[in-house]
Amino acid sequence: GSLQDNIQAALVDQLQTRLGGDLAIAYPWHAAVRPDYQLLLDVSRFDAQGGEFVLQVRWSLLAERGGKLLSLQRVTLREPIQGVEPEARVAAASRALERLAEQLAAAVNRYP
């Protein structure tokens, strides 16, 4: 699949783990689904530079009812690449996505 699809699938998996069950779904969802919150992500950087992997994202958390903006953040996450093989870069990217998922889940959990 595309990089965008892979990032989306990884984040949804991580959010499901952190939020419990199937509480996180990717857009587009079925018309009958009415999520409580919506996370909008704009990934501006997802690459290796030197000995580290860099993930830069601007994200927004909206309350689905009324579309109220609850949080707006810009984060840059850096993970060391431990090794020279391609798998080391993939592992660093995965760790960066896990850290992002932790931040996103924490933001969602702040709101009842």
DSSP file with accessible surface (Angstrom, degrees, kcal/mol):
  #  RESIDUE AA STRUCTURE BP1 BP2  ACC     N-H-->O    O-->H-N    N-H-->O    O-->H-N    TCO  KAPPA ALPHA  PHI   PSI    X-CA   Y-CA   Z-CA
    1    1 A G              0   0  102      0, 0.0     2,-0.0     0, 0.0     0, 0.0   0.000 360.0 360.0 360.0 179.0    0.0    0.0    0.0
    2    2 A S     >  -     0   0   54      1,-0.1     4,-2.5     4,-0.0     5,-0.2  -0.309 360.0-112.5 -76.0 160.9    0.9    3.7    0.0
    3    3 A L  H  > S+     0   0   98      1,-0.2     4,-2.8     2,-0.2     5,-0.2   0.921 119.3  53.6 -59.3 -42.4    2.9    5.3    2.7
    4    4 A Q  H  > S+     0   0  147      1,-0.2     4,-2.6     2,-0.2    -1,-0.2   0.930 109.8  47.0 -59.1 -45.7   -0.2    7.3    3.8
    5    5 A D  H  > S+     0   0   84      1,-0.2     4,-2.7     2,-0.2    -1,-0.2   0.893 112.6  50.1 -63.8 -39.8   -2.2    4.1    4.1
    6    6 A N  H  X S+     0   0   91     -4,-2.5     4,-2.3     2,-0.2    -2,-0.2   0.906 111.7  47.1 -66.6 -41.8    0.5    2.4    6.0
    7    7 A I  H  X S+     0   0   18     -4,-2.8     4,-2.6     2,-0.2     5,-0.2   0.940 113.6  49.1 -63.6 -45.5    0.9    5.3    8.5
    8    8 A Q  H  X S+     0   0   72     -4,-2.6     4,-2.6    -5,-0.2     5,-0.2   0.936 111.9  47.8 -60.3 -47.0   -2.9    5.5    8.9
    9    9 A A  H  X S+     0   0   49     -4,-2.7     4,-2.5     1,-0.2    -1,-0.2   0.915 112.1  49.9 -62.8 -41.4   -3.2    1.7    9.6
   10   10 A A  H  X S+     0   0   35     -4,-2.3     4,-2.4     1,-0.2    -1,-0.2   0.922 112.6  46.7 -64.7 -42.6   -0.3    1.8   12.1
   11   11 A L  H  X S+     0   0   12     -4,-2.6     4,-2.9     2,-0.2     5,-0.2   0.908 111.2  50.9 -67.6 -40.5   -1.8    4.7   14.0
   12   12 A V  H  X S+     0   0   25     -4,-2.6     4,-2.7    -5,-0.2     5,-0.2   0.944 111.5  48.7 -62.0 -44.0   -5.3    3.2   14.0
   13   13 A D  H  X S+     0   0   93     -4,-2.5     4,-1.9    -5,-0.2    -2,-0.2   0.932 113.4  46.7 -59.5 -46.1   -3.8   -0.1   15.4
   14   14 A Q  H  X S+     0   0   44     -4,-2.4     4,-2.1     1,-0.2    -1,-0.2   0.903 113.1  48.8 -64.7 -40.7   -1.9    1.8   18.1
   15   15 A L  H  X S+     0   0   16     -4,-2.9     4,-3.0     2,-0.2     5,-0.3   0.890 108.3  53.9 -67.9 -38.0   -4.9    3.9   19.0
   16   16 A Q  H  X S+     0   0   44     -4,-2.7     4,-1.6    -5,-0.2     7,-0.2   0.915 109.8  48.8 -61.1 -40.4   -7.1    0.8   19.3
   17   17 A T  H  < S+     0   0  112     -4,-1.9    -2,-0.2    -5,-0.2    -1,-0.2   0.929 118.1  39.4 -63.8 -43.6   -4.6   -0.7   21.7
   18   18 A R  H  < S+     0   0   73     -4,-2.1    -2,-0.2     1,-0.2    -1,-0.2   0.800 123.3  38.2 -79.7 -31.1   -4.4    2.5   23.8
   19   19 A L  H  < S-     0   0   34     -4,-3.0    -1,-0.2    -5,-0.2    -2,-0.2   0.579 116.7-106.2 -96.1 -15.0   -8.1    3.4   23.7
   20   20 A G    ><  -     0   0   34     -4,-1.6     3,-1.2    -5,-0.3    -3,-0.2   0.480  65.3 -15.2  96.6 124.5   -9.4   -0.1   24.0
   21   21 A G  T 3  S-     0   0   55      1,-0.2     3,-0.3    -4,-0.1    -1,-0.2  -0.147 120.1 -22.7  59.8-139.5  -11.0   -2.4   21.4
   22   22 A D  T 3  S+     0   0  132      1,-0.2    -1,-0.2    -3,-0.1    -6,-0.1  -0.176  90.7 124.5-101.2  39.1  -12.3   -0.9   18.2
   23   23 A L    <   +     0   0  131     -3,-1.2     2,-0.5    -7,-0.2    -1,-0.2   0.605  64.5  63.5 -78.0  -8.1  -12.7    2.7   19.5
   24   24 A A        +     0   0   12     -3,-0.3     2,-0.3   -12,-0.1    -8,-0.1  -0.967  62.7 169.7-118.6 129.0  -10.5    4.1   16.7
   25   25 A I        -     0   0   80     -2,-0.5     2,-0.3   -10,-0.0     4,-0.1  -0.953  29.6-117.0-133.5 156.1  -11.5    3.9   13.1
   26   26 A A        -     0   0   35     -2,-0.3   -17,-0.0     2,-0.1   -18,-0.0  -0.656  44.6 -78.3 -93.7 148.6  -10.1    5.4   10.0
   27   27 A Y  S    S+     0   0  155     -2,-0.3     2,-0.1     1,-0.1    -1,-0.0  -0.609 105.0  56.6 -78.3 141.9  -11.9    7.9    7.7
   28   28 A P  S    S+     0   0  105      0, 0.0     2,-0.2     0, 0.0    -2,-0.1   0.492  76.5 173.3 -83.5 142.4  -13.9    7.3    5.6
   29   29 A W        -     0   0   62      1,-0.1    -2,-0.1     4,-0.1    -4,-0.0  -0.704  41.2 -76.4-109.7 167.1  -16.3    5.5    7.9
   30   30 A H    >   -     0   0  134     -2,-0.2     3,-1.9     1,-0.1    -1,-0.1  -0.259  41.8-117.3 -61.7 147.4  -19.9    4.3    7.3
   31   31 A A  T 3  S+     0   0   85      1,-0.3    -1,-0.1    -3,-0.1    -2,-0.0   0.771 113.6  60.1 -59.9 -26.4  -22.6    6.9    7.3
   32   32 A A  T 3  S+     0   0   79      2,-0.0     2,-0.4     0, 0.0    -1,-0.3   0.663  85.0  96.1 -77.1 -14.7  -24.2    5.3   10.3
   33   33 A V    <   -     0   0   53     -3,-1.9    -4,-0.1     1,-0.0     0, 0.0  -0.612  51.9-174.1 -80.7 131.2  -21.1    5.8   12.4
   34   34 A R        -     0   0  198     -2,-0.4    31,-0.1    31,-0.0    -3,-0.1  -0.817  12.9-157.2-124.6  89.5  -21.1    8.9   14.6
   35   35 A P        -     0   0   26      0, 0.0     3,-0.1     0, 0.0   -11,-0.0  -0.328  15.9-141.2 -68.5 149.8  -17.7    9.3   16.3
   36   36 A D  S    S+     0   0   85      1,-0.2    28,-2.4    28,-0.1    29,-0.6   0.827  86.4  20.8 -74.4 -35.0  -17.4   11.3   19.5
   37   37 A Y  E     -A   63   0A  56     26,-0.3     2,-0.4    27,-0.1    26,-0.2  -0.946  64.9-153.2-134.2 156.2  -14.1   12.8   18.4
   38   38 A Q  E     -A   62   0A  44     24,-2.5    24,-3.0    -2,-0.3     2,-0.5  -0.999   6.8-155.8-132.6 129.4  -12.2   13.3   15.1
   39   39 A L  E     -A   61   0A  43     -2,-0.4     2,-0.5    22,-0.2    22,-0.2  -0.928   7.5-164.3-103.6 125.4   -8.4   13.5   14.8
   40   40 A L  E     -A   60   0A  80     20,-2.6    20,-2.4    -2,-0.5     2,-0.4  -0.951  10.1-168.8-109.4 127.9   -7.1   15.3   11.8
   41   41 A L  E     -A   59   0A  67     -2,-0.5     2,-0.5    18,-0.2    18,-0.2  -0.954  17.3-172.3-122.5 139.1   -3.4   14.7   11.0
   42   42 A D  E     -A   58   0A  78     16,-2.4    16,-2.3    -2,-0.4     2,-0.7  -0.943  13.7-159.2-126.7 103.7   -1.0   16.5    8.6
   43   43 A V  E     +A   57   0A  51     -2,-0.5    14,-0.2    14,-0.2     3,-0.1  -0.767  18.2 169.8 -86.3 116.0    2.3   14.7    8.3
   44   44 A S  E     +     0   0A  72     12,-2.2     2,-0.3    -2,-0.7    13,-0.2   0.634  67.1  27.0-101.4 -16.5    4.9   17.1    7.0
   45   45 A R  E     +A   56   0A  61     11,-1.7    11,-2.6     2,-0.0    -1,-0.3  -0.970  50.0 155.3-150.8 133.1    7.9   15.0    7.6
   46   46 A F  E     +A   55   0A  46     -2,-0.3     2,-0.3     9,-0.2     9,-0.2  -0.634  45.0 102.2-153.4  79.4    8.5   11.2    7.8
   47   47 A D  E     -A   54   0A  69      7,-2.1     7,-3.4    -2,-0.1     2,-0.4  -0.977  65.9 -98.4-158.3 169.3   12.1   10.4    7.0
   48   48 A A  E     +A   53   0A  42     -2,-0.3     2,-0.4     5,-0.2     5,-0.2  -0.779  31.1 179.4 -96.6 139.2   15.6    9.5    8.1
   49   49 A Q  E >   -A   52   0A 105      3,-3.1     3,-1.7    -2,-0.4     2,-0.1  -0.952  61.1 -41.7-140.8 119.2   18.2   12.2    8.5
   50   50 A G  T 3  S-     0   0   77     -2,-0.4    -2,-0.0     1,-0.2     0, 0.0  -0.407 124.5 -20.1  63.2-128.5   21.7   11.3    9.7
   51   51 A G  T 3  S+     0   0   56     -2,-0.1    30,-3.1    -3,-0.1     2,-0.3   0.127 125.4  69.5-100.1  21.3   21.3    8.7   12.5
   52   52 A E  E <   -AB  49  80A  64     -3,-1.7    -3,-3.1    28,-0.3     2,-0.4  -0.960  69.9-129.8-139.3 157.5   17.7    9.5   13.4
   53   53 A F  E     -AB  48  79A  14     26,-3.4    26,-2.4    -2,-0.3     2,-0.5  -0.889  26.0-154.7-102.5 136.3   14.2    9.2   12.1
   54   54 A V  E     -AB  47  78A   1     -7,-3.4    -7,-2.1    -2,-0.4     2,-0.5  -0.951  13.3-177.1-120.0 127.6   12.1   12.3   12.2
   55   55 A L  E     -AB  46  77A   1     22,-2.8    22,-3.3    -2,-0.5     2,-0.5  -0.990   5.9-176.5-121.2 118.3    8.3   12.5   12.3
   56   56 A Q  E     +AB  45  76A  41    -11,-2.6   -12,-2.2    -2,-0.5   -11,-1.7  -0.982  11.3 167.9-119.9 125.5    6.7   15.9   12.1
   57   57 A V  E     -AB  43  75A   0     18,-2.6    18,-3.0    -2,-0.5     2,-0.5  -0.994  28.6-156.0-139.5 141.1    3.0   16.2   12.5
   58   58 A R  E     -AB  42  74A 123    -16,-2.3   -16,-2.4    -2,-0.4     2,-0.3  -0.981  29.8-179.9-110.7 127.4    0.4   18.9   13.0
   59   59 A W  E     -AB  41  73A   6     14,-2.8    14,-2.8    -2,-0.5     2,-0.4  -0.955  17.8-161.4-133.1 152.8   -2.8   17.4   14.5
   60   60 A S  E     -AB  40  72A  25    -20,-2.4   -20,-2.6    -2,-0.3     2,-0.5  -0.984   8.2-151.8-129.4 141.5   -6.2   18.6   15.6
   61   61 A L  E     -AB  39  71A   0     10,-2.7     9,-3.1    -2,-0.4    10,-1.4  -0.969  19.7-173.4-113.8 121.8   -8.7   17.0   17.9
   62   62 A L  E     -AB  38  69A  30    -24,-3.0   -24,-2.5    -2,-0.5     2,-0.6  -0.917  27.7-126.4-115.2 142.6  -12.3   17.9   17.2
   63   63 A A  E  >  -A   37   0A  19      5,-2.7     4,-0.9    -2,-0.4     5,-0.5  -0.771  23.0-143.9 -79.9 123.0  -15.5   17.1   19.2
   64   64 A E  T  4 S+     0   0   65    -28,-2.4     2,-0.9    -2,-0.6     3,-0.4   0.890  85.2  76.4 -61.4 -37.6  -17.7   15.6   16.5
   65   65 A R  T >4 S-     0   0  193    -29,-0.6     3,-0.5     1,-0.3    -2,-0.1  -0.633 123.8  -7.2 -76.4 107.5  -20.8   17.1   18.0
   66   66 A G  T 34 S-     0   0   84     -2,-0.9    -1,-0.3     1,-0.2    -2,-0.2   0.297 101.1-105.8  90.3 -11.2  -20.5   20.7   16.9
   67   67 A G  T 3<  +     0   0   44     -4,-0.9    -1,-0.2    -3,-0.4    -3,-0.2   0.756  56.9 176.0  64.6  25.5  -17.1   20.3   15.5
   68   68 A K    <   -     0   0  144     -3,-0.5    -5,-2.7    -5,-0.5     2,-0.5  -0.413  33.4-121.3 -67.8 132.5  -15.5   22.2   18.4
   69   69 A L  E     +B   62   0A  93     -7,-0.2    -7,-0.2     1,-0.2     3,-0.1  -0.630  35.5 172.8 -74.8 118.6  -11.7   22.4   18.3
   70   70 A L  E     +     0   0A  33     -9,-3.1     2,-0.3    -2,-0.5    -8,-0.2   0.770  63.3   1.1 -97.3 -34.3  -10.4   20.8   21.5
   71   71 A S  E     -B   61   0A  13    -10,-1.4   -10,-2.7     2,-0.0     2,-0.4  -0.982  51.0-169.6-156.8 145.7   -6.7   20.7   20.8
   72   72 A L  E     +B   60   0A  96     -2,-0.3     2,-0.3   -12,-0.2   -12,-0.2  -0.984  22.0 169.1-138.9 122.3   -4.2   21.7   18.1
   73   73 A Q  E     -B   59   0A  84    -14,-2.8   -14,-2.8    -2,-0.4     2,-0.4  -0.969  27.0-157.5-136.1 152.4   -0.6   20.6   18.3
   74   74 A R  E     +B   58   0A 156     -2,-0.3     2,-0.4   -16,-0.2   -16,-0.2  -0.998  25.8 179.7-126.9 123.0    2.5   20.5   16.2
   75   75 A V  E     -B   57   0A  19    -18,-3.0   -18,-2.6    -2,-0.4     2,-0.5  -0.949  22.0-161.4-128.0 146.8    5.0   17.9   17.3
   76   76 A T  E     -B   56   0A  55     -2,-0.4     2,-0.4   -20,-0.2   -20,-0.2  -0.993  15.4-169.0-123.9 120.0    8.4   16.7   16.0
   77   77 A L  E     -B   55   0A   5    -22,-3.3   -22,-2.8    -2,-0.5     2,-0.4  -0.930   0.8-166.9-112.2 133.3    9.4   13.3   17.2
   78   78 A R  E     -B   54   0A 113     -2,-0.4   -24,-0.2   -24,-0.2    -2,-0.0  -0.977   4.6-176.3-122.7 132.5   13.0   12.0   16.7
   79   79 A E  E     -B   53   0A  23    -26,-2.4   -26,-3.4    -2,-0.4     2,-0.1  -0.995  28.2-117.9-127.8 132.4   14.1    8.4   17.2
   80   80 A P  E     -B   52   0A  68      0, 0.0     2,-0.7     0, 0.0   -28,-0.3  -0.394  22.6-129.7 -67.0 142.1   17.6    7.1   16.9
   81   81 A I        -     0   0   29    -30,-3.1     2,-1.1    -2,-0.1     8,-0.1  -0.866  19.2-156.9 -92.6 116.7   18.3    4.6   14.1
   82   82 A Q        +     0   0  140     -2,-0.7     2,-0.2     6,-0.4     3,-0.1  -0.715  61.6   2.7-101.6  82.4   20.1    1.8   15.8
   83   83 A G  S    S-     0   0   39     -2,-1.1    -2,-0.0     1,-0.1     0, 0.0  -0.643  74.4-101.6 130.5 174.6   22.0    0.1   13.0
   84   84 A V  S    S+     0   0  135     -2,-0.2    -1,-0.1     4,-0.1     5,-0.0   0.570  83.0 100.4-109.5 -12.5   22.7    0.5    9.3
   85   85 A E  S >> S-     0   0   89      1,-0.1     3,-1.4    -3,-0.1     4,-0.9  -0.344  84.6-112.2 -75.2 154.9   20.3   -2.1    7.8
   86   86 A P  H >> S+     0   0   83      0, 0.0     4,-1.9     0, 0.0     3,-0.5   0.841 115.0  64.8 -55.7 -32.3   16.9   -0.9    6.4
   87   87 A E  H 3> S+     0   0  130      1,-0.2     4,-2.5     2,-0.2     5,-0.2   0.812  94.2  60.3 -62.5 -28.5   15.1   -2.7    9.2
   88   88 A A  H <> S+     0   0    7     -3,-1.4     4,-2.0     2,-0.2    -6,-0.4   0.889 105.2  47.6 -67.2 -37.6   16.7   -0.3   11.7
   89   89 A R  H <X S+     0   0  125     -4,-0.9     4,-2.4    -3,-0.5    -2,-0.2   0.909 111.5  50.5 -67.1 -41.4   15.0    2.7    9.9
   90   90 A V  H  X S+     0   0   93     -4,-1.9     4,-2.5     1,-0.2    -2,-0.2   0.917 109.9  50.5 -62.8 -42.2   11.7    0.9    9.9
   91   91 A A  H  X S+     0   0   42     -4,-2.5     4,-2.3     2,-0.2    -1,-0.2   0.911 110.5  49.1 -63.0 -41.6   12.0    0.2   13.7
   92   92 A A  H  X S+     0   0    0     -4,-2.0     4,-2.1     2,-0.2    -1,-0.2   0.909 111.0  50.0 -65.2 -40.2   12.8    3.8   14.4
   93   93 A A  H  X S+     0   0   10     -4,-2.4     4,-2.3     1,-0.2    -2,-0.2   0.912 109.8  51.6 -63.3 -41.1    9.8    4.9   12.3
   94   94 A S  H  X S+     0   0   53     -4,-2.5     4,-2.3     1,-0.2    -2,-0.2   0.907 108.6  50.4 -62.9 -41.9    7.6    2.5   14.2
   95   95 A R  H  X S+     0   0   61     -4,-2.3     4,-2.3     2,-0.2    -1,-0.2   0.903 109.2  51.6 -63.5 -39.5    8.8    3.9   17.5
   96   96 A A  H  X S+     0   0    0     -4,-2.1     4,-2.2     1,-0.2    -2,-0.2   0.920 110.4  48.5 -63.5 -42.1    8.0    7.4   16.4
   97   97 A L  H  X S+     0   0   13     -4,-2.3     4,-2.6     1,-0.2    -2,-0.2   0.881 109.3  53.3 -66.1 -36.4    4.5    6.4   15.4
   98   98 A E  H  X S+     0   0   76     -4,-2.3     4,-2.1     2,-0.2    -1,-0.2   0.916 108.9  49.0 -63.2 -42.7    4.0    4.7   18.7
   99   99 A R  H  X S+     0   0   86     -4,-2.3     4,-1.9     2,-0.2    -2,-0.2   0.897 111.0  50.2 -64.0 -39.6    5.0    7.9   20.5
  100  100 A L  H  X S+     0   0    1     -4,-2.2     4,-2.6     1,-0.2    -2,-0.2   0.935 108.8  51.8 -63.0 -44.4    2.6    9.9   18.4
  101  101 A A  H  X S+     0   0    0     -4,-2.6     4,-2.9     1,-0.2     5,-0.2   0.887 106.5  54.6 -60.1 -38.4   -0.2    7.4   19.2
  102  102 A E  H  X S+     0   0  102     -4,-2.1     4,-2.2     2,-0.2    -1,-0.2   0.925 110.4  46.0 -59.5 -44.9    0.5    7.8   22.9
  103  103 A Q  H  X S+     0   0   65     -4,-1.9     4,-2.0     2,-0.2    -2,-0.2   0.912 113.8  48.2 -65.2 -42.0    0.1   11.6   22.6
  104  104 A L  H  X S+     0   0    1     -4,-2.6     4,-2.4     2,-0.2    -2,-0.2   0.927 112.0  48.5 -66.0 -44.6   -3.0   11.3   20.5
  105  105 A A  H  X S+     0   0    5     -4,-2.9     4,-2.7     1,-0.2    -1,-0.2   0.905 110.0  52.5 -62.9 -40.0   -4.6    8.8   22.9
  106  106 A A  H  X S+     0   0   45     -4,-2.2     4,-0.8    -5,-0.2    -1,-0.2   0.907 109.1  50.3 -62.2 -39.5   -3.7   11.0   25.9
  107  107 A A  H >< S+     0   0    0     -4,-2.0     3,-0.8     1,-0.2     4,-0.3   0.933 112.0  46.6 -65.0 -44.2   -5.4   13.9   24.2
  108  108 A V  H >< S+     0   0   20     -4,-2.4     3,-1.7     1,-0.2    -2,-0.2   0.916 108.9  55.9 -63.7 -41.1   -8.6   11.9   23.5
  109  109 A N  H 3< S+     0   0  108     -4,-2.7    -1,-0.2     1,-0.3    -2,-0.2   0.657  92.7  71.1 -69.7 -14.5   -8.6   10.6   27.1
  110  110 A R  T << S+     0   0  150     -4,-0.8    -1,-0.3    -3,-0.8    -2,-0.2   0.693  94.3  62.8 -70.8 -18.0   -8.6   14.1   28.5
  111  111 A Y    <         0   0   74     -3,-1.7    -1,-0.1    -4,-0.3   -41,-0.0  -0.934 360.0 360.0-114.6 127.9  -12.2   14.6   27.3
  112  112 A P              0   0  158      0, 0.0    -2,-0.1     0, 0.0    -3,-0.0  -0.226 360.0 360.0 -72.4 360.0  -15.0   12.4   28.7
